[in-house]
Amino acid sequence: MKNSIAVTVLMLVLTSCGQAEPSPDALTYEQEVLEWREGRLAALKEPLGYLNQVGLFWLDAGAHRFGSDPGSDVRLPATAAADIGIFDVSEDGVRMQVNSGVEVFSDDQPVRSLLIADDTTEAPVQVMHGSIAWTAIKRDGRFAVRVRDFEHPFVETFGPLPYFPIDASLRVPAILQRYDAPRIANVGTVIEGLGYHPESPGIVELEIDGTSFALEAYASGERLFFVFGDVTNRDDTYGAGRFLYADVPGADGRTVMDFNMSYSPPCAFNDFSTCPVASPRNRLPIRIEAGEKYNPALHYSADVGH
């Protein structure tokens, strides 16, 4: 997609033979994007990345057996012991009771009974059993256990990620129009009935091909976070939308939206994530042909539970 907005990194110089070549600035920008892509793939493959997630179990209050036995309430991969113990869920969270003779560790220490601090606490807990690990998550007052396999073969075979060609004209200036006071957004997720409620400082206005658009921004530390959709979601990109970050602007409200660094949410790669989806107000009626594309072959599903 060609954009009428002048972007300095796109300026060209003519060679002696009359052909145009990228300026040094354009080459520098291209290298920055390529390095970002390498980092993106490496982060996905990290132990706490998204590729080794193999299960997500929502738990009601009460006791739930867990292990690899097919009759388990929380069924773990076949490499785990058949009957490991019980998850007991209450308002306090997920408490684990481990059966005698089964080795389970937290912080390299064997455990028999443990309240698994969830991911909304200051010190979330991860529990290990061989190459299998699990954590507790909390969403909208509901608890779930997320399972990882650190020897999951999907990680080794994963990649490469598909991308649109780099288009520096889709690195566009934007202005944050702040609300009078931050608002709590009400955004849907890929889990039916589960919401995502980030704080929003305001609306970011930008221009593409001479047309003005606006996206609601979500607060994320020193950055703005966006979940946006566009017409490419119908064919080339993930249907629920893509993610993008931008720097929090100063008093003038100015920032930059670089769609070349937009990327697929975790649920594009497995069924065990709780991704927000692009809200109707954050769906652009144009094709944003920049950033990460979607390849269904890079999605992992398993029948251990979700």
C-alpha positions in Angstrom: 0.0 0.0 0.0 1.5 3.3 -1.0 1.0 6.3 1.2 1.0 9.9 0.3 2.5 10.8 3.7 6.1 11.7 3.3 8.4 9.4 5.2 12.0 10.4 5.2 13.2 6.8 5.2 11.6 6.3 1.8 13.6 9.0 0.1 15.5 7.7 -2.9 18.8 8.7 -4.6 19.5 8.1 -8.2 22.5 6.1 -9.2 24.7 7.0 -12.2 22.9 4.4 -14.3 19.6 6.1 -13.7 18.1 3.5 -11.3 16.8 4.4 -7.9 18.3 2.8 -4.8 17.3 3.2 -1.1 19.0 5.9 0.8 21.1 5.0 3.8 18.2 6.0 6.1 15.9 3.6 4.2 18.5 0.8 4.5 18.8 1.5 8.3 15.1 1.3 8.7 14.8 -1.9 6.8 17.5 -3.4 9.0 15.7 -2.3 12.2 12.5 -4.0 11.0 14.4 -7.2 10.1 16.1 -7.2 13.6 12.7 -6.8 15.2 11.4 -9.8 13.3 14.3 -11.9 14.5 13.6 -10.8 18.0 10.0 -11.6 17.6 10.7 -15.2 16.6 13.2 -15.7 19.3 10.7 -14.4 21.9 8.1 -16.9 20.8 10.5 -19.7 21.2 11.6 -18.7 24.7 10.7 -21.0 27.6 8.0 -18.5 28.6 7.0 -17.8 25.0 3.7 -19.0 23.6 4.8 -22.0 21.5 5.1 -24.5 24.3 1.6 -24.0 25.7 -0.3 -27.3 25.4 -3.3 -26.9 27.7 -5.7 -24.4 29.4 -8.3 -25.6 31.9 -10.9 -23.3 33.4 -11.7 -24.5 36.9 -14.9 -24.1 39.0 -14.7 -24.1 42.8 -13.9 -27.5 44.2 -11.5 -30.3 43.7 -10.1 -31.4 40.3 -7.8 -34.4 39.7 -4.8 -33.8 37.4 -2.4 -36.1 35.6 -2.1 -37.8 32.3 -4.8 -40.3 32.9 -7.6 -39.7 30.3 -10.2 -39.5 33.1 -8.4 -36.6 34.8 -10.2 -33.3 35.2 -7.0 -31.6 34.1 -5.4 -33.9 31.7 -1.7 -33.4 31.2 0.5 -34.7 28.3 1.3 -38.4 28.2 4.9 -37.8 29.6 3.3 -36.8 33.0 2.4 -39.3 35.8 -1.1 -40.7 35.4 -2.3 -39.3 38.8 -0.4 -36.4 40.2 -2.8 -34.9 42.7 -5.6 -32.4 43.2 -6.2 -28.8 42.3 -8.6 -27.3 45.0 -10.1 -24.0 43.8 -11.6 -21.4 46.1 -11.8 -17.7 46.4 -8.2 -17.8 47.6 -7.0 -19.3 44.3 -5.7 -22.7 43.2 -4.2 -24.9 45.9 -2.3 -28.0 44.8 -2.1 -31.2 46.7 0.5 -33.7 45.3 0.1 -37.4 45.8 2.9 -39.3 47.7 5.6 -40.7 45.4 5.1 -38.1 42.7 7.9 -35.5 42.1 6.7 -32.0 41.7 8.9 -28.9 42.1 8.6 -25.1 42.6 11.7 -23.0 42.5 13.7 -26.3 42.4 12.2 -27.4 45.7 9.9 -30.4 46.0 6.4 -29.5 47.1 3.4 -31.5 48.4 1.0 -28.7 49.1 1.1 -25.2 47.5 -1.2 -22.2 46.8 -0.2 -21.5 43.2 0.0 -17.7 43.1 -1.6 -16.6 39.9 -0.4 -14.3 37.1 -2.1 -11.3 38.6 0.0 -11.4 41.8 3.4 -9.9 42.4 5.1 -13.3 42.4 3.4 -15.8 40.2 4.3 -19.4 40.8 5.4 -22.0 38.2 5.3 -25.7 39.1 7.4 -28.4 37.3 7.0 -32.1 36.8 9.6 -33.4 34.4 9.4 -31.3 31.2 5.8 -30.3 32.1 5.0 -27.1 33.9 1.8 -25.3 34.9 0.8 -21.9 36.3 -2.5 -20.5 37.5 -4.1 -17.5 35.7 -6.9 -15.3 36.8 -9.3 -13.6 34.3 -12.5 -11.7 35.3 -12.5 -13.5 38.6 -12.2 -16.9 37.1 -9.2 -19.3 37.6 -7.5 -21.6 35.1 -4.4 -23.7 34.9 -2.2 -23.2 31.9 0.1 -26.1 31.0 3.4 -26.0 29.1 5.7 -28.7 27.8 9.3 -27.5 27.6 10.2 -30.3 25.3 7.3 -29.7 23.0 8.5 -30.5 19.4 6.3 -27.7 17.9 8.9 -25.2 19.2 11.8 -26.7 17.2 9.9 -27.0 14.0 8.2 -23.6 14.2 8.8 -20.9 11.6 9.5 -18.9 9.7 6.9 -16.3 10.4 5.3 -14.8 7.2 5.3 -11.0 6.6 4.2 -8.5 4.2 7.1 -6.6 2.4 8.4 -3.8 4.5 6.5 -0.6 3.6 8.0 2.4 5.4 5.0 4.5 4.2 3.0 2.6 6.9 5.2 4.0 9.6 2.9 7.0 10.2 2.8 9.9 12.6 -0.2 9.9 15.0 -1.6 12.1 17.7 -3.1 10.9 21.0 -6.3 12.8 21.8 -6.7 12.1 25.5 -10.0 11.6 27.3 -10.8 14.0 30.0 -10.0 11.1 32.3 -8.8 7.6 31.5 -11.6 5.1 30.7 -11.8 1.3 31.2 -12.4 -0.3 27.9 -14.7 -3.3 27.5 -13.1 -5.6 24.9 -14.0 -9.2 24.0 -11.5 -12.1 23.9 -11.3 -15.4 22.1 -12.8 -17.1 25.2 -16.6 -16.8 25.1 -17.9 -14.8 28.0 -14.4 -13.6 29.1 -13.6 -9.9 28.8 -10.5 -7.8 28.6 -10.7 -4.5 30.5 -7.6 -2.3 29.9 -7.4 1.3 30.9 -7.5 3.6 27.8 -6.0 7.1 27.9 -7.7 8.2 24.7 -7.9 7.9 20.9 -5.0 8.0 18.5 -5.6 9.8 15.2 -3.6 9.0 12.1 -3.8 9.4 8.4 -3.2 6.8 5.7 -3.4 7.6 2.0 -4.9 10.9 2.8 -7.8 9.4 4.8 -8.1 10.0 8.6 -8.6 7.1 11.0 -8.7 6.6 14.8 -7.9 3.8 17.1 -8.5 3.5 20.8 -5.2 3.1 22.7 -4.7 1.0 25.8 -2.2 1.8 28.5 0.8 -0.5 28.8 3.5 1.0 31.0 5.6 3.4 28.9 3.9 2.4 25.7 0.5 2.5 24.1 -1.0 -0.9 23.1 -3.4 -1.4 20.3 -5.6 -4.4 19.2 -6.7 -3.5 15.7 -8.3 -5.1 12.8 -8.3 -4.4 9.1 -9.6 -5.9 5.8 -6.5 -8.2 5.6 -8.1 -10.2 8.5 -10.3 -11.9 5.9 -7.4 -13.6 4.1 -3.8 -12.7 4.9 -3.8 -11.9 8.7 -5.3 -13.4 11.8 -9.1 -13.0 11.9 -9.3 -11.6 15.5 -6.9 -8.8 14.7 -3.3 -7.9 15.3 -1.3 -6.2 18.1 0.8 -3.1 17.9 2.7 -0.9 20.4 3.7 2.8 20.2 5.6 5.1 22.5 3.5 7.1 25.0 3.6 10.7 23.7 4.7 13.7 25.5 2.6 16.8 26.1 2.2 17.4 22.4 0.4 14.1 22.0 2.6 13.0 19.1 3.7 9.4 18.5 4.4 7.0 15.6 2.4 4.0 14.5 4.7 1.5 12.7 2.4 -1.1 11.2 5.5 -3.0 9.9 5.9 -4.1 13.5 2.3 -5.2 14.0 2.0 -8.9 14.9 -0.3 -11.8 15.5 -1.7 -12.5 19.0 -0.7 -15.7 20.9 -4.0 -17.4 19.9 -2.8 -17.4 16.3 -0.3 -20.1 17.4 -2.3 -22.3 19.9 -5.7 -22.8 21.5 -4.5 -22.0 25.0 -4.3 -18.2 25.2 -6.8 -15.6 26.3 -6.3 -13.0 23.5 -8.3 -9.8 23.2 -9.9 -9.4 19.8 -10.2 -6.1 17.9 -13.3 -4.2 19.0 -15.6 -2.9 16.3 -14.3 0.6 16.9 -10.7 -0.5 16.3 -11.4 -2.2 12.9 -10.1 -0.2 10.0 -12.0 -0.4 6.7 -8.8 -0.7 4.6 -6.1 -3.2 4.0 -3.0 -2.7 6.2 -0.4 -4.7 4.1 2.4 -4.4 6.6 3.6 -6.5 9.5 3.0 -10.1 10.3 0.7 -12.4 8.3 -1.1 -15.5 9.4 -0.2 -19.1 8.4 -2.6 -21.7 9.7 0.1 -24.3 9.5 1.9 -22.5 12.4 -1.0 -23.1 14.7 -0.9 -25.9 17.3 -4.0 -27.7 18.7 -4.1 -30.6 21.1 -6.8 -32.6 22.8 -5.4 -32.5 26.3 -7.8 -29.7 27.2 -8.7 -26.0 26.7 
